[in-house]
Amino acid sequence: MNYVDQGTAQSKGYYKTQNNQVYIGVDTKTVLNPNGVGRDSVRLQSNRAYTHGLIIADFAHVPGSNCGSWPAL
């Protein structure tokens, strides 16, 4: 993966809001060089550390057994 900054992600459409929903995705158009950097993607992270937490999310679409989404807790 090649994680891009917020400005790049927004300008390339890797994340956007539409109809009160948030879309977060990756570059699906570029044909990659197998020896290259990797696919542009978005990573959500916090600069703050937590010892406990409850995260509630409602995902409209998550790929089943395909790569592209996994929890990294």
C-alpha positions in Angstrom: 0.0 0.0 0.0 1.0 3.6 -0.6 -0.9 5.6 2.0 -1.6 9.1 0.8 -2.3 12.3 2.7 -5.7 13.8 3.2 -5.5 16.3 0.4 -4.4 13.7 -2.2 -7.0 11.3 -1.0 -9.7 13.9 -1.3 -8.6 15.2 -4.7 -8.4 11.7 -6.2 -11.7 10.7 -4.8 -10.5 8.0 -2.4 -12.8 9.5 0.2 -15.9 11.6 -0.1 -19.3 12.2 1.5 -22.4 11.6 -0.5 -26.1 11.3 0.6 -25.1 11.4 4.3 -22.7 8.5 3.8 -18.9 8.4 3.8 -17.0 6.6 1.1 -13.5 5.4 1.8 -11.7 3.5 -0.9 -8.5 3.0 -2.9 -7.2 3.8 -6.4 -9.0 1.3 -8.6 -8.0 2.8 -12.0 -4.2 2.7 -12.1 -2.5 -0.3 -13.6 0.4 -1.0 -11.2 4.0 -1.9 -11.8 4.6 -5.2 -9.9 7.9 -3.7 -8.7 6.4 -0.3 -7.8 5.3 1.4 -4.6 1.9 -0.1 -4.3 -1.7 0.9 -4.7 -2.7 4.4 -3.3 -5.0 4.0 -0.3 -6.4 5.8 2.7 -5.5 4.9 6.3 -7.5 6.3 9.2 -5.5 6.7 12.3 -5.3 8.7 15.5 -2.3 10.4 17.1 -3.9 9.6 20.5 -3.5 6.2 22.2 -6.3 4.5 24.1 -6.3 1.6 26.5 -10.0 0.9 26.2 -12.6 1.8 23.7 -15.9 0.8 22.0 -16.1 1.5 18.3 -19.5 1.2 16.6 -19.7 1.4 12.8 -22.3 0.6 10.3 -20.8 -0.5 7.0 -23.0 -0.4 3.9 -20.5 -2.4 1.8 -17.4 -4.3 2.8 -15.8 -6.8 0.5 -16.4 -10.4 1.7 -13.3 -12.5 1.3 -11.6 -10.0 -1.0 -8.6 -8.1 0.1 -9.2 -4.4 0.9 -10.7 -4.3 4.3 -9.7 -5.7 7.6 -9.5 -4.5 11.2 -6.1 -3.4 12.3 -6.6 -3.0 16.0 
